[in-house]
Amino acid sequence: MLSEHVCHGCTPYLTVFDVDYSSTVLVTTSPATTTGEHIGPVVPHAAASSPDLHECFPPKPLTPDLTLRIARDFCQDMSPSVFEEAGCAVCGQLTPLSKLSPKRSLGKMFHVLERDGSNITRAERLSESDTVQEVPGPVLDASCSGICIDCRKSVHNGKCPKYALCNRFWLGNVPDVLKGLSFAEQLIVSRVQHFNCFVRVGSGSTKMIAHAVAFESPTPKVYDFLPPPVEELDNVLAIMFTGPKEPVKSDYKRMSLLVRRNVVAKALGWLKLNHCDYFNVGISMENLNGYPEDSPPVSIQYKSMASNKPPEATSVFDTEAEDGVQDG
């Protein structure tokens, strides 16, 4: 019938109806009980509990009590105590404060975290005359005062957590001589060079921005003397500077590519005393003195550009004339 129907006002779509057996209820009765009995229409239970489809729209304005409750719930959900995090003393992972419990409550159960004689921990040495010793007691992060739920449950049951620091995840505190190293200083104190890096520094009239791209080296190089000669750093690091004018000393100071000789010497001295992979590394003062302190240790390729913002990568909603920061 529909194939012979022609109407310019109808859309070229067909609707096919099918029986929904899931919403029907099968009633089984005996022939004797069906005589003269009228069975009314079956109403599904979902229809009886469904909301009124004829509710007024738009809804009524919020009442003062409902407005106050919404504001109070929002303030509770955005409270710093809800999303602030701290480290777990057992595993070291960042955990919300609401899921941390004081570690002093399990003080007598930390014997499952002791690893005496396994060379997992190591006390800091300040001179070559100091002997190599382990940190006594259970392997914990002393800077953390709480324990997460999973670690607390395992320790309470006398078991060692899977990601506990005592399972050779312990690193110890980072010393001050290693905290403030620049990017170039980190490269020359690393004994294993396993990647090559390209750094692009874009400078405008007032702002500066930098990007770094690292590529894995197919043949990592292991050094027996550190720092390596300054000539070998050209095989690891490449720098390109773009801007309206060539870089000067004030621009170099804003980059994290300068080398401070005294800082590098202190870092290598600490690593030689406290890192097991540096105990047989020689410190070459001749190579260290070959690094300049007022300019990057590698050659810089300069490309003249009026701005540090590429036109092809600029959004139509970006109204800033330059990218980056003015200080730092």
LUMTORVEX-602794 format. One line per 10 residues: for each residue x, y, z of N, C-alpha, C. Coordinates in steps of 0.1 Angstrom, whole numbers, plus 5000, padded with zeros to 4 digits. Atoms other than C-alpha are relative to their C-alpha. Example, Ala and Ser with C-alpha at 12.3 -4.5 7.8 and 13.67 -1.06 7.14 Angstrom:
BEGIN
5009,4988,5000,5123,4955,5078,5009,5012,5000 | 4991,4989,5000,5137,4989,5071,4992,5011,5008;
END
This chain:
BEGIN
5008,4988,5000,5000,5000,5000,5009,5013,5000 | 4992,4988,4999,5028,5024,5009,5008,5002,4987 | 4993,4998,5012,5046,5017,4976,4992,5007,4989 | 5008,4993,5010,5017,5030,4956,4996,5014,5004 | 5004,4987,4995,5012,5061,4978,5010,5011,4995 | 4992,4989,5005,5024,5093,4962,4995,5013,5007 | 5003,4987,4993,5025,5126,4983,5012,5008,5001 | 4988,4991,5000,5049,5155,4979,5002,5005,5014 | 4998,4995,4987,5043,5165,5015,5006,4990,5010 | 4994,5010,4991,5055,5132,5031,5015,4999,4998;
4985,5002,5001,5091,5127,5039,5003,4986,4996 | 4996,5013,5006,5109,5097,5023,5004,4991,5011 | 4997,5009,4989,5109,5077,5056,4988,4991,5003 | 5010,5009,4996,5090,5047,5068,5002,4997,5014 | 5000,5003,4986,5081,5038,5103,4995,4986,5002 | 5004,5014,4998,5080,5001,5113,4997,4998,5015 | 5004,5003,4986,5062,4991,5145,5002,4986,5003 | 4998,5014,4995,5071,4960,5165,4994,4999,5014 | 5006,5003,4987,5056,4944,5195,5011,4998,5010 | 4991,5001,4989,5075,4949,5227,4995,4990,5011;
5005,5011,4991,5071,4916,5246,5006,5002,5014 | 4994,4998,4987,5093,4928,5275,4991,5007,5009 | 5008,4992,4991,5066,4952,5288,4986,4993,5002 | 5013,5007,4998,5037,4926,5286,5002,4990,5011 | 5000,5010,4989,5027,4903,5315,4991,4988,4995 | 5007,5011,5004,5017,4868,5306,4992,4994,5012 | 5010,5005,4990,4986,4856,5326,4996,4986,4996 | 5004,5014,5002,4981,4819,5328,4988,4996,5009 | 5012,5004,4993,4946,4807,5338,4995,4987,4995 | 5007,5012,5004,4927,4775,5337,4987,5002,4992;
5013,4997,5007,4897,4771,5313,4988,5001,5009 | 5011,4999,4992,4874,4767,5342,4998,5013,5007 | 5001,4987,4993,4882,4801,5357,4998,5011,4990 | 5002,4989,5009,4878,4820,5325,4986,5002,4996 | 5014,4998,5004,4841,4816,5322,4994,5012,5007 | 5006,4988,4995,4824,4849,5326,5009,5009,5008 | 4991,4992,4992,4855,4865,5340,5006,5010,4990 | 4995,4990,5008,4866,4898,5326,5014,5004,5005 | 4986,4997,4996,4904,4905,5326,5002,5014,4994 | 4997,4987,5005,4912,4942,5324,5014,5002,4994;
4987,4997,5006,4942,4958,5307,5011,4999,5011 | 4988,5002,4991,4976,4950,5323,5008,5013,4999 | 4992,4988,4999,4994,4981,5335,5014,4997,5005 | 4986,5003,4995,5032,4978,5338,5003,5008,5012 | 4997,4994,4988,5047,4986,5371,5008,5013,4998 | 4992,4988,5002,5071,5012,5356,4991,5012,4997 | 5008,4988,5003,5042,5033,5343,4993,5006,5013 | 5006,4995,4988,5027,5035,5378,5009,5009,5008 | 4991,4992,4993,5059,5049,5392,5007,5011,4992 | 4993,4990,5009,5069,5071,5363,4995,5014,5004;
5004,4986,4996,5069,5109,5370,4989,5005,4990 | 5010,4994,5008,5041,5130,5357,5006,5007,4988 | 4995,4995,5012,5047,5138,5321,4995,5014,4997 | 5006,4987,5003,5026,5170,5323,5004,5010,5010 | 4995,4990,4991,5047,5189,5348,5002,5013,4993 | 4999,4987,5006,5049,5226,5342,5015,5003,4997 | 4987,4997,5004,5079,5239,5324,5000,5015,4996 | 4988,5003,4992,5100,5259,5331,4997,4998,5015 | 5003,5003,4985,5103,5248,5368,5000,5013,5008 | 5002,4989,4992,5096,5271,5396,5014,5005,5005;
4988,4995,4995,5123,5294,5410,5005,4993,5013 | 4995,5006,4988,5146,5281,5437,4995,5007,5013 | 5003,4995,4987,5135,5285,5472,5012,5004,5008 | 4988,4996,4993,5158,5302,5497,5007,4989,5007 | 4994,5012,4993,5163,5269,5516,5008,4992,4990 | 4993,5008,5010,5173,5251,5484,5012,5007,4995 | 4989,4992,5004,5196,5279,5474,5011,4999,5010 | 4990,5001,4989,5213,5278,5508,5007,4986,5000 | 4995,5014,5000,5217,5240,5506,5010,4998,4988 | 4991,5001,5012,5233,5242,5471,5013,5007,5003;
4988,4992,4997,5257,5269,5482,5009,4993,5011 | 4993,5007,4989,5266,5249,5514,5007,4988,4994 | 4994,5012,5006,5272,5217,5494,5012,5003,4991 | 4989,4996,5009,5294,5235,5469,5012,5004,5008 | 4989,4996,4992,5315,5250,5496,5007,4988,5007 | 4994,5012,4994,5320,5216,5512,5008,4992,4990 | 4993,5007,5011,5330,5200,5479,5012,5007,4996 | 4988,4993,5005,5355,5227,5471,5009,5004,5012 | 4992,4997,4988,5370,5228,5506,5014,4994,4997 | 4987,5005,5002,5408,5224,5505,5003,4986,5006;
4998,5013,4994,5406,5194,5528,4995,4988,4991 | 5006,5011,5009,5387,5175,5500,5011,4996,4989 | 4991,5003,5012,5414,5178,5472,5015,5002,5004 | 4986,4999,4996,5446,5185,5492,5006,4986,5001 | 4994,5013,5000,5471,5156,5489,5013,5001,5008 | 4987,5001,4993,5501,5144,5509,5005,4986,4998 | 4994,5013,5003,5525,5115,5506,4997,4990,5011 | 5002,5011,4990,5520,5081,5523,5014,4996,5005 | 4987,5003,4995,5548,5072,5546,5005,4986,4996 | 4996,5014,5003,5548,5035,5535,5003,4999,4985;
4998,5001,5014,5545,5038,5497,5004,5013,4993 | 4996,4987,5006,5552,5075,5491,4991,5006,4990 | 5009,4994,5011,5522,5080,5467,4992,5011,5006 | 5009,4989,4996,5502,5112,5468,4986,4995,5002 | 5013,5005,4996,5469,5105,5485,4992,5012,5006 | 5008,4989,4993,5440,5129,5495,5001,4999,5015 | 4999,5000,4985,5442,5140,5531,4988,4993,5006 | 5012,5007,4994,5407,5126,5537,5002,4985,5000 | 4998,5014,5001,5421,5091,5529,5013,4996,5007 | 4987,5003,4992,5452,5093,5552,4996,4999,5015;
5001,5001,4985,5454,5082,5588,5014,5002,5006 | 4987,4998,4994,5482,5090,5613,5008,4987,5001 | 4992,5013,5000,5511,5065,5611,5003,4996,5014 | 4997,5004,4987,5516,5066,5648,4991,4990,5006 | 5010,5010,4995,5485,5044,5653,5005,4986,4996 | 4994,5013,5004,5505,5015,5636,5015,4999,5004 | 4986,5000,4997,5538,5022,5653,5006,4987,5004 | 4995,5013,4996,5541,4987,5667,4999,4989,4989 | 5002,5010,5011,5533,4969,5634,5009,5002,4988 | 4991,4997,5011,5560,4984,5612,5011,4990,4998;
4989,5010,5001,5583,4954,5617,4999,4993,4987 | 5001,5007,5013,5569,4940,5584,5008,5008,4989 | 4993,4991,5009,5587,4969,5567,5015,5001,5002 | 4985,5000,4997,5622,4962,5581,5007,4992,4989 | 4992,5008,5009,5648,4951,5556,5015,5002,5003 | 4986,4998,4996,5681,4951,5575,5008,4990,4993 | 4991,5008,5007,5710,4937,5555,4997,4998,4986 | 5004,5001,5014,5693,4940,5521,5005,5011,4991 | 4994,4989,5007,5711,4972,5511,4990,5008,4992 | 5011,4992,5006,5678,4989,5502,5002,5015,5003;
4998,4986,4996,5685,5021,5522,5015,5003,5002 | 4986,4996,4998,5717,5040,5526,5000,5014,5007 | 4998,4988,4992,5727,5067,5551,5009,5009,4992 | 4992,4990,5007,5742,5099,5537,5014,5000,5005 | 4986,4998,4997,5780,5101,5536,5005,5014,4997 | 4995,4987,5002,5797,5134,5540,5015,5001,4996 | 4985,5001,5003,5834,5123,5535,5003,4986,4996 | 4996,5014,5003,5853,5093,5522,5003,4992,5012 | 4997,5008,4988,5862,5083,5557,4987,4994,5006 | 5012,5006,4995,5825,5076,5565,4997,4987,4994;
5003,5013,5005,5815,5040,5562,4986,5000,4994 | 5014,5002,5006,5785,5028,5541,4991,4993,5010 | 5010,5005,4990,5756,5022,5565,4986,5001,4994 | 5014,5000,5003,5719,5014,5561,4993,5009,5010 | 5008,4993,4991,5692,5035,5576,4993,4990,5009 | 5006,5010,4991,5681,5015,5607,4985,5002,5001 | 5014,4999,4998,5645,5006,5613,4992,4997,4988 | 5009,5003,5012,5615,5001,5590,5003,5011,4989 | 4998,4992,5012,5617,5016,5555,4988,5009,4999 | 5011,4990,5000,5595,5047,5558,5005,5013,4995;
4997,4986,5004,5594,5082,5544,4998,5009,5013 | 5001,4993,4987,5602,5103,5575,4993,5013,4998 | 5006,4987,5002,5588,5135,5559,4985,4998,4999 | 5014,5002,5001,5553,5119,5557,4995,4996,5014 | 5006,5004,4987,5530,5116,5587,4987,4992,4999 | 5012,5007,5002,5501,5097,5572,5002,4987,4992 | 5000,5012,5007,5493,5063,5558,4987,4998,4992 | 5012,5002,5008,5469,5055,5529,4992,4988,5005 | 5009,5011,4996,5440,5031,5533,5006,4986,4996 | 4995,5014,5004,5456,5002,5513,5012,4996,5008;
4988,5004,4992,5489,5003,5531,4996,4998,5015 | 5004,5002,4986,5472,5006,5565,4994,4986,5001 | 5006,5013,4999,5451,4976,5558,5010,4988,4999 | 4990,5010,5001,5481,4955,5547,5009,4999,5012 | 4992,5000,4988,5503,4965,5576,4992,4995,5012 | 5008,5005,4988,5475,4959,5601,4998,4985,4999 | 5002,5014,5001,5471,4924,5587,5014,4993,5000 | 4987,5006,5000,5509,4918,5590,5006,4997,4987 | 4995,5002,5013,5516,4919,5553,5007,5013,4995 | 4993,4989,5006,5539,4941,5533,4992,5005,4988;
5007,4995,5012,5521,4964,5508,5008,4998,4987 | 4994,5003,5013,5528,4958,5471,5010,5011,4996 | 4992,4988,5005,5542,4993,5464,5007,5006,5012 | 4993,4994,4988,5559,4998,5498,5014,5004,4996 | 4987,4996,5003,5592,5016,5497,5010,4989,5003 | 4990,5010,4996,5609,4986,5513,5001,4989,4988 | 4999,5009,5011,5602,4967,5480,5009,5006,4989 | 4989,4994,5008,5633,4985,5465,4994,5012,4992 | 5005,4987,5005,5613,5017,5458,5006,5012,5007 | 4995,4989,4991,5632,5037,5484,5011,5008,4992;
4990,4991,5007,5652,5067,5470,5006,5009,5010 | 4995,4991,4990,5657,5089,5501,4997,5014,4996 | 5002,4986,5003,5657,5126,5503,5009,5006,4990 | 4991,4993,5010,5671,5147,5474,5008,5010,5007 | 4991,4990,4993,5701,5167,5487,4999,5013,4993 | 5000,4986,5005,5704,5204,5482,5009,5002,4988 | 4991,4998,5011,5733,5200,5458,4994,4995,4987 | 5007,5005,5012,5710,5182,5434,4987,5006,4996 | 5013,4995,5002,5679,5202,5437,5000,5012,4990 | 5000,4988,5008,5689,5234,5419,5008,4999,4987;
4992,5002,5012,5707,5219,5388,4992,5005,4988 | 5007,4996,5012,5699,5235,5355,5000,4988,4990 | 5002,5011,5010,5690,5214,5324,5014,4996,4995 | 4987,5003,5006,5725,5216,5310,5009,4993,5011 | 4993,5006,4990,5740,5207,5344,4996,4986,5003 | 5005,5014,4998,5718,5176,5347,5006,4991,4989 | 4995,5008,5011,5731,5165,5313,5014,4996,5003 | 4986,5003,4999,5768,5167,5322,5003,4992,5013 | 4998,5008,4989,5764,5150,5356,4995,4986,4999 | 5006,5013,5002,5745,5120,5342,5011,4991,4994;
4989,5009,5004,5768,5090,5338,4995,4993,4987 | 5005,5007,5012,5746,5074,5311,4992,5011,4991 | 5007,4992,5009,5735,5095,5281,4992,4991,4990 | 5009,5009,5008,5705,5077,5265,4990,5008,4991 | 5009,4992,5009,5688,5106,5246,5008,5012,4995 | 4995,4987,5006,5695,5136,5224,4989,5010,5001 | 5010,4989,4997,5677,5169,5230,5002,5012,4991 | 5000,4988,5008,5668,5198,5208,4991,5010,5007 | 5006,4989,4993,5659,5231,5225,4998,5012,4991 | 5003,4989,5007,5641,5259,5208,4996,5011,5009;
5003,4988,4992,5641,5293,5225,4995,5011,4992 | 5006,4989,5008,5617,5319,5212,4999,5013,5008 | 5000,4988,4992,5622,5355,5223,4993,5011,4992 | 5006,4989,5006,5601,5385,5216,5006,5013,5005 | 4994,4988,4995,5605,5421,5226,5001,5000,5015 | 5000,5000,4985,5597,5414,5263,4999,4986,5006 | 5003,5014,4994,5587,5377,5267,5009,4990,4993 | 4992,5011,5005,5606,5345,5262,4993,4987,5003 | 5006,5013,4998,5594,5309,5258,5010,4990,4994 | 4991,5011,5004,5613,5276,5253,4993,4987,4999;
5005,5013,5002,5605,5241,5241,5011,4991,4998 | 4990,5010,5001,5625,5209,5243,4994,4987,4995 | 5004,5012,5006,5622,5178,5223,5012,4990,5001 | 4990,5010,4997,5641,5146,5233,4998,4988,4991 | 5001,5011,5008,5649,5117,5211,5009,4989,5006 | 4992,5011,4994,5661,5083,5224,5012,4997,4991 | 4988,5003,5007,5696,5075,5214,5001,4985,4998 | 4999,5014,5003,5701,5041,5197,5011,4993,5008 | 4989,5006,4993,5734,5035,5215,5003,5009,5012 | 4997,4992,4988,5735,5049,5251,5015,5000,5003;
4986,4999,4997,5769,5061,5262,5002,5001,5015 | 4997,5000,4986,5784,5054,5296,5013,5006,5002 | 4987,4993,4998,5811,5077,5309,5007,4995,5012 | 4992,5003,4988,5839,5068,5332,5006,5012,5007 | 4996,4987,4995,5849,5104,5337,4990,5011,4998 | 5010,4989,5001,5826,5133,5344,5006,5013,5005 | 5009,4999,5012,5818,5158,5332,5007,4997,4987 | 4994,5003,5013,5824,5148,5296,5006,5013,4994 | 4994,4988,5006,5845,5171,5274,4989,5008,4993 | 5011,4991,5005,5825,5201,5262,4998,4998,4985;
5003,5003,5014,5830,5191,5226,4990,4989,4998 | 5010,5011,5002,5810,5159,5231,4986,5004,5003 | 5014,4996,4997,5780,5178,5244,4993,5005,4987 | 5007,4996,5013,5773,5190,5208,4993,4988,4994 | 5007,5012,5005,5763,5153,5201,4987,4997,5008 | 5011,5003,4992,5737,5154,5228,4990,5012,5000 | 5009,4988,4999,5723,5190,5229,5002,5009,4988 | 5000,4990,5011,5713,5214,5201,4990,5011,5004 | 5008,4989,4996,5699,5249,5207,4998,5009,4987 | 5003,4990,5011,5681,5272,5182,4993,5012,5007;
5006,4988,4994,5673,5308,5192,4993,5008,4989 | 5008,4992,5010,5646,5328,5174,4996,5013,5007 | 5004,4987,4995,5638,5365,5179,5004,5011,4991 | 4997,4988,5008,5641,5400,5166,5015,5003,4999 | 4986,4998,4999,5678,5401,5176,5007,4989,5006 | 4992,5011,4995,5706,5378,5185,5001,5000,5015 | 5000,5000,4985,5708,5366,5221,5013,5006,5006 | 4989,4994,4993,5730,5384,5246,5001,4994,5014 | 4998,5006,4987,5742,5376,5281,4987,5000,5009 | 5013,4999,4992,5709,5388,5297,4990,4989,4996;
5008,5011,5005,5691,5363,5275,5005,4986,5005 | 4995,5012,4995,5714,5335,5285,4997,4997,5014 | 5003,5002,4985,5707,5340,5322,4986,4996,5002 | 5014,5004,4999,5670,5335,5316,4998,4985,4995 | 5001,5014,5004,5677,5301,5300,5005,4990,5011 | 4995,5010,4991,5682,5269,5320,5011,4992,4993 | 4990,5007,5008,5712,5261,5298,5014,5004,5004 | 4987,4996,4996,5741,5276,5317,5006,4990,5010 | 4993,5009,4992,5767,5256,5336,5008,5008,5010 | 4993,4994,4989,5780,5266,5370,5010,4990,5005;
4990,5010,4997,5813,5249,5377,5000,4995,5014 | 5000,5004,4986,5812,5249,5415,4988,4992,5003 | 5012,5008,4997,5776,5235,5415,5002,4986,4994 | 4998,5013,5006,5786,5207,5391,5010,4992,5009 | 4990,5007,4992,5817,5199,5412,4994,4994,5013 | 5006,5005,4988,5796,5196,5444,4990,4989,4998 | 5009,5011,5004,5770,5175,5427,5007,4987,4997 | 4993,5013,5003,5795,5150,5414,5007,4995,5012 | 4994,5005,4988,5813,5149,5447,4990,4993,5009 | 5010,5007,4992,5780,5140,5465,4996,4987,4994;
5004,5012,5006,5771,5114,5439,5011,4989,5001 | 4989,5009,4999,5805,5098,5441,5000,4993,5014 | 5000,5005,4986,5801,5094,5479,4987,4992,5003 | 5012,5006,4996,5765,5083,5480,4992,4992,4990 | 5007,5007,5010,5754,5068,5447,5009,4988,4996 | 4993,5012,5002,5764,5032,5441,5006,4999,4986 | 4996,5001,5014,5768,5037,5403,5011,5011,4997 | 4991,4989,5002,5792,5067,5408,5013,4997,5008 | 4988,5001,4991,5818,5052,5432,5013,4999,4993 | 4987,5001,5007,5843,5044,5405,5001,5010,4988;
4999,4990,5010,5837,5075,5384,5010,5010,5003 | 4990,4990,4998,5865,5099,5380,4995,5014,4997 | 5005,4986,5002,5859,5137,5383,5012,5007,4993 | 4989,4994,5008,5879,5155,5356,4998,5015,5001 | 5001,4986,4999,5885,5191,5366,5005,5007,4987 | 4996,4994,5012,5902,5197,5333,4988,5002,4990 | 5013,4999,5008,5869,5190,5315,4991,5010,5005 | 5009,4990,4994,5850,5210,5340,5004,5014,4997 | 4996,4986,5003,5871,5241,5335,4998,5004,4986 | 5002,4996,5014,5865,5239,5298,4986,5005,4997;
5014,4995,5003,5828,5248,5302,4999,5015,5003 | 5002,4985,4997,5819,5285,5299,4989,5002,5010 | 5010,4998,4990,5798,5300,5327,4991,5012,4996 | 5008,4988,5004,5784,5331,5308,4992,4997,4987 | 5007,5004,5012,5770,5312,5278,4998,4985,5000 | 5002,5014,5001,5756,5278,5269,5012,4993,4995 | 4987,5008,5003,5782,5250,5265,5000,4995,4986 | 5000,5005,5014,5771,5243,5229,4997,5012,4991 | 5002,4989,5009,5768,5265,5198,4985,5002,4998 | 5014,4996,5001,5735,5283,5192,4997,5004,4985;
5004,4996,5013,5718,5285,5158,4989,5011,5002 | 5010,4989,4999,5700,5319,5154,4992,5001,4987 | 5009,4997,5011,5670,5326,5132,4992,5012,5003 | 5006,4987,4998,5656,5361,5129,4985,4998,4998 | 5014,5000,5000,5619,5363,5137,4994,5012,5007 | 5005,4988,4994,5598,5394,5145,4992,4997,5013 | 5008,5004,4989,5577,5375,5171,5003,4985,5003 | 4999,5014,4996,5579,5342,5191,4987,4992,4998 | 5013,5007,5002,5544,5333,5181,4998,4997,4985 | 5002,5004,5014,5540,5313,5148,4986,5003,4996;
5014,4997,5004,5511,5326,5128,4991,4988,4997 | 5008,5011,5003,5500,5292,5117,4996,4992,5012 | 5004,5007,4988,5498,5280,5153,4992,5009,5010 | 5007,4990,4992,5479,5311,5166,4985,4999,4998 | 5015,5001,5001,5442,5308,5174,4994,5014,4997 | 5007,4987,5003,5417,5335,5163,4996,5007,5013 | 5004,4994,4987,5409,5340,5200,5012,5004,5008 | 4988,4997,4993,5445,5345,5210,5004,5015,4997 | 4998,4985,5001,5449,5383,5216,5014,5004,5005 | 4987,4996,4995,5484,5382,5231,5010,5002,4989;
4991,4997,5011,5511,5397,5210,5012,4991,5001 | 4989,5009,4999,5538,5373,5224,4997,4989,5010 | 5001,5011,4991,5540,5340,5242,5012,5000,5010 | 4989,5001,4991,5560,5333,5273,4999,5008,5012 | 5000,4992,4988,5570,5351,5305,5010,5011,4999 | 4991,4988,5001,5588,5384,5311,5012,4998,5010 | 4990,5002,4991,5608,5372,5341,5002,4985,5002 | 4997,5014,4998,5625,5339,5350,5005,4993,4988;
END
